[in-house]
């Protein structure tokens, strides 16, 4: 029993903010789990299938200063840090603070498309939808955003109805399709893995390589939930990388 408690304590949950669910809520008795990072703001309605009319489409190109290289260099430089400090400015120590700080370094403010009542994750989602694109199919590029849902029970009602709750960014995409995500969790800025072709598989049975990291640890008698199972969408708002630029080296996990 003590071993189980210890292992559960080593696993990292994330919970930054919440919106209403995209799709119907799922009742889950005994499904309670607690956030390890504070909610950024109250929840707000949002639907992937039918965007809210309160946020009309206004596609605008990113400012000339924005660059994938800047975003990636800043994000990679923060891996291992507990504080989100960029260019002398300290950002909130949660997933939204990390993403906003990294993008701000490249000249982008991700809150411009938010509406009244939005939380950080929802506002960033709206920005990606209105100023770039949100997609679920295809291969993301390093620097793209990654949105997750139901990473914690924000309203503590025991139901999976919390909607968008977490955001990170793509670090790299491996040859097998596994996406490496940089994000801010309880223990700091870390890299997690996600494989959407095998979302329910923790490790490759042949190689032992991690395919999906644990993003949420529910209460008793419930299995942990993986990154691939909680994925919602990617968001792209950055210009293409410069033709002659070389990707920065990626440190081992």
N, C-alpha and C positions, 0 to 999 in steps of 0.2 A: 504493500500500500504506500509506504514511504517512497519507494522507487517511482511509482506512478505519479505521485505528487511532485517529485523532483523533476521528472521528465516534462510534466505539464508546465512547470514553471520555466523551463528552458525554452519552450516554444514561444514564439512571439506573435501576438495578435496586433492588429492595427485598427484604429478607429479614429478618423479625423473629423468627419462631418457626415450629415445624412440628408437625404432627400426622400420623397415618397418613392415607393418601389416602381420599377418599370415592369409592369405585369401584375398579376394578382398576388396578394399576400399568401403565404403558406403557414398554416398553423403548425406549431411544433411544440408539443407539451414537453416540459423539462428541458427546453432548448436554450436556457439562459447562459449567456456568456458576457463578460465584462470588458469594456474598452480599457486599453492601456495608454491611450492618448486622448486628450479632451476634445469634445465636439467644438467645431469652429463657430457654428451659428445654428439657428433653428432650421428645421427641415423645410423643404419647399417642393411643390409639385414639379415633376419632370417626367417626360416619356421619350424613350429612344425612337419608338415607332411614330409618334405624333408630337413634334416639337410644340412647345407652348406658344400660343399666339402673342404672349406678352413680350417675347423676345424675337422680333422680326429678323429675317435673314438680311444681314448687311455685310457681305463679304468684302473685306479690305485686305490688301497685301500687308505683310509685316513691315515694320520700318526698316530702312536700309541697314541699320546697325545690327539687326537680328541675324544670328548665324548659328547653325547647328554646332559648329566647332566650338563656339563660345559656351553654348549650353552644356555640351558634353564635357568640356574641360572643367567647367565649374562644378557640375554634378559629380564627376569622378574625383575631383579634389576634395569633396566633402565626405566621401565614403570613409567610415570609421569614426566620424565626428559625432558627438552627442548634440552639439549646438549647431544651428543653421546660421552661420555668419558669413556674409558675402560682401566683399568690398567695404568692410568696416561697419556694415549694417547687420543687426541681429534680427532674424525673422522668427515667427512662432515655431516652437519645436514640435511640429506635427507635419503630416504629409503635405498639406496645402502650403504651409510656410516654406517647406523645402522647395516645392515646385515653383512657387511664386518668386522666391529668392533667386533661384537658378535662372529663370526666364527673365527676370528683371535685369540681371547682369548682361543679358543680350539685348536689352532695350524693349522688352515686351512686358506690359501689365496685363495679367490674365483676368482681371476682375471686370473689365469694361462691359461685358454682356450680361452681368448679373441683374436680377430683378429683386424687388423687395421681398425679404424673407429667405433669400437664397443662403445656403451655407457655402463654405469655401469650395468643396468638391463640385457642387452643382453649378456655381458661378464659373468655374474653370471649364466645366463641360459645355456650358452655354457659349463661352468664348470660342472654344474649339469648333463648335457647330456653326457659329455665326461668322467666324473670321477665317475659317479653314475648312476642314472636313472631319467628320466622325465616321469611323468605319469598323467593321468587324471581320471582314474577309481580306485576304491578301497579306503581304508581308510589310510590317511596319519598318520605319527607318530609325536609326539611332537618334535620340532627341525627341521622338514622338511621345505623346502622353499615353498613359494606360489607366483606365478607370475600372474600379472594382465596386461590388455591392455586397451588402450584408456582412461586412467584416466584423461587426459587433452589434449587439442589441441596444441601440442608442436610446430607445424609449422604454426599454426594460419591460416589455409586455409579453415576452416569450414567443413572439412571432417573427417570421422572416418578412418584415414589411418596412425595413429602414432605407431601402433604396441605395443610392450612391453614397458610399462611406469612405472611399480611399482612392488616392491617385498617386502615380509614380511616373517615371519616364523610362523609355527604352534605352538601354546601354548598348546592347548588341544582339544580333540574331545568329544563333549557331547553325551549322550546316544541317542539323536534324530538325530544325524549326524551333528549337527551344529559345525562348526570348529571355534575356537577362534584364531585369528591372532594377533600377536604383530608386529607393524610396526611403522615407523617414518612418521608423517604427519606434517602439519603446526604448530599445537599447541604442538608438542612434540611426545614422544613415548607413544603409546596408544594400547588398545585392541579393535579390531573390531570383529564382528561375520559374518559368511558366511554359508549358507545352500544351497548346490548344488541341493538338491532334490526339493527345492522351491526357485529358484534363483530370481524370480520376486516378492517375498512376503517380505515386510518389517518386519511385525510382525505376530506372530501366532494369528489368529482371536479368538481362544479359551482362550489362556492364556495371550496374550498381550506381550509375550516374544519376544525380537528382534531376528529375524532369519538372516537378512542381513542388515548390516549398509550401510549408504550412502557413497559411495566412490568418487562420482563426482557430482557436481551440475552444469548443463549446463546453458546456457543463458535463456532469457525470453521465455516463452511459451513452455519450454521443461521440461519433468519430470526428477527428479534426478535419477541417475543410481546406482544400488546396487552392493555390493561385488560379489554376486553370478552371476550377469550378466556380470561382467568384468573379471571373472576368466579365466585363460589360462591353467595352469598346476601346479602340485606339482613337487618339485625336492628333491631327497634324496641322500645325499653324506656322511652321518654320520653312524658309526657302530651302531649295536643294543645296547640298554641299557643293563647294567649289570643285570644278572638274579635276584640278591638280592637287587637291588637298588629300592628305593621308589620314586615316582614322587614328586617333590617339590609342596608345596601347592600353589594353584592359587588364587590370590587376586580377590575380586569382582570388577567389572567394576565401 
